[in-house]
Amino acid sequence: MPLKSFIEVHPESDFSIQNLPYGVFSTKVNPNPRVGTRIGDVVIDLALLDEENLFGKRHVFFADSTLNRFMSAGRGTWREIRQRVTGLLSSDNSPLKNEAMQSRVFVPAEEIQMHLPVAIGDYTDFYASREHATNVGIMFRGKENALLPNWLHLPVGYHGRASSVVISGTDVHRPRGQVALHGAPEFVASRSLDFELEIGFFIGAGNNLGEPISIENAREHIFGMALLNDWSARDIQAWEYQPLGPFLAKNFATSISPWVVTMDALGPFRVDGPKQDPAPLSYLTTDSANGYDIKLEVTLQSAAMDAAQTISRSNMKYLYWSIVQMLAHHTVTGCNMRVGDLCGTGTISGPTEDSYGSMLELTWRGEKPIALPNGETRKFLQDGDTVTMKGYCQGDGYRIGFGEVTGKILPALADRGR
Ligand code: CA
């Protein structure tokens, strides 16, 4: 029998007692952002649990407005807190069964506002889905040259922009930039705005400059994961990306979901990734199962639609390169990661046309528009469109879910660019 809490949790809730993610929230009554966890529809104020001395010793970092200090406390503390909260939510003689205590430390989920959970120092985005890289390669270079010669030998990535990572629910203005559809550049609002379905992972333990993280130790450095939408302007990208990769096409916004799901919660859902052939170099080789069986879904709702429509279903297990390979590769030069750094997996596309993780692929560069139930069609995102991503692991009678990352496209800001 899976572990049960005395708090009622629907079997399809993302927030079972097996999950217990961490986030930063505030309420109208107490507008100070602080750290909480969630079970079912209840958010638990961990700063107040600490004040009540329910952890056995004080952990003042839960009163912080980010998770960084908690993350810095190290894996031993992460595990200790998780075990303690699990016990408080499941044991027969838990002080959290007391009604007065509940009214003090429990907050209904509908009453909270979530905040960016982590002060993100650096953000790196990878390109780890073979299906995505192949699809994009076919569209831009043709079938024969779909994967570039390096792709099967290393997890391709680029250094992104941390300052524009935003919390779910933040509206995103259509960016303006240079596009060159017919050779000569013009300055316009992007006409091919897209999303990218990704998972982000947060560094919880850094490394010293000059000391790479080995693939065997990589997982120990990761605190947890969240959903990530890497908004992308394809027309700006097409003109600017050679030779150094994307720049303005992706630096205007990256959205993440508010709850960080821990590596300990996700552990039971590790699976083998795709077979890697050719075998990677030894610094990228490990025997363990490093994929994650996380079901992913993207919905689109236009301003004229009453309800959101599912436009893609994918799974993190399709990724060719694993997150431990990404981290080992990132640091093999001695590059130092710091607590709070964020890495994105890259667009997670599956093998079938309904599992692609971007509009670029779903509509095959606009050749096959998506038909929406109210008669509208989409090649790329229009103003007023809302994109929402969800994800969960299915356990035996429970789920470990990520909640959602959502964002609405607003018109381009007034033209102040020239
Ligand atoms: Ca990306």
Residues whose N, C-alpha, C, O or C-beta is under 5 A from the ligand:
A	BS01	CA	D125 F126 E196 D230 G346 T347
